[in-house]
Amino acid sequence: QASYAELRIAESDRVQAGRLPNPMLALLRTWSGDEFKIERVVGIDVMALLTMKSRGAIEARRFEAAKIRAAASTVAVAFQARRAFLDVVGAEQAALYAAQVVESAEAGRDLARELAGTGNWSRLALDREHVFYAESMLQLARAREQAHSRREALIRTLGLWGPRAAITLPERLPDLPDAADGMQDLEQRAIAQRLDIRLATLELDATARALGLTKATRLVNVLEAGPAQTREGGGPMLNGYELSLDVPVFDWGSARVKRAQAIYTQRMMRVRETAITARSQVREAYIAYRTAYDIARHYRDEIVPLRKRISDEQLLRYNGMLISVFDLLADSRDQVASVNGYIDALRQFWVASANLQQAMVGSIDEAASQGPTPGGTPARAAVH
């Protein structure tokens, strides 16, 4: 909403640039005894009239740039919310799994206590089961605190409060897609659609038009004209006109033209830098996206199935009375790291996917997009 307010400001400037300048009224009265003199002048800024179309075109492009900045701000918040959503869903999924681990650890601890009470289990083995249960409780507490913290981050990003902050989220992350997206024409598409490149191009065009306006007004910056009336003593009212013109004696406008040319060169280099940076960011984001996909797929297709087969084999051995229940529980503990690793890898993949999408859209640094205006606002002469 703050960005949309900036948009309304730019629209006001565009509308203002298309309005006629207000006329200037001046009154002069002098006297000496019975003698007096009266002058009345109505003036209008002729240069403002002559350059109104050019200034309107410049402000129109600045308004388009403001719209791009507002759109970029909206998109940035959307991607921030997307990443916050993935973080909180992944954290809550990990917390649910941590709760299941605690239940398993608690069952192992209780069984170990019963066996130790009958003398069929050593104190060392009992302590090992107990410490696993205690560490599982700590992991559950950390997982729940992290899930709560990331939920609050999502609520802040969405700007919610009160009853609306009680959002309902899915229990698990989206499944990994069957195949990753390719990199065909990613750089070309990014160059064509990125908001920061469009903004830099618009600013370059506006600067070029402002440079032409500065060159056109380098010698005559202020020109005012209007009807005038004078009267001296008891004589008749004399009608005429008045011209007011800046005389280029000390300032021939060369400094303003060089300043505008330097700003144009600066903007042109920013367009080039933005395009080069965009290509690099897209390549970097795609490598991160593809690496995250390969890691998550490796967990899904290799590590997690292998752990499951090992668990199934251990269960068969337990049913055949080849291993004890604690061997079975020890094997289930080994699966904890694999499942947690897959949940985190899946979250990182979806975050990398969101980062790649944002790299295709681009982001705008407000400090870099704002700069000096070529020529500035023409100075106005004193009222006569």
Secondary structure, 3 states (H helix, E strand, C coil): CHHHHHHHHHHHHHHHHCCCCCCEEEEEEEEECCEEEEEEEEEEEHHHHHCHHHHHHHHHHHHHHHHHHHHHHHHHHHHHHHHHHHHHHHHHHHHHHHHHHHHHHHHHHHHHHHHHHCCCCCHHHHHHHHHHHHHHHHHHHHHHHHHHHHHHHHHHHHCCCHHHHCCCCCCCCCCCCCCCCCCCCHHHHHHHHCHHHHHHHHHHHHHHHHHHHHHHCCCCCCEEEEEEEEEECCCCCEEEEEEEECCCCCCCCHHHHHHHHHHHHHHHHHHHHHHHHHHHHHHHHHHHHHHHHHHHHHHHHHHHHHHHHHHHHHHHHHHCCCCCHHHHHHHHHHHHHHHHHHHHHHHHHHHHHHHHHHHHHCCCCHHHHCCCCCCCCCCCCCCC
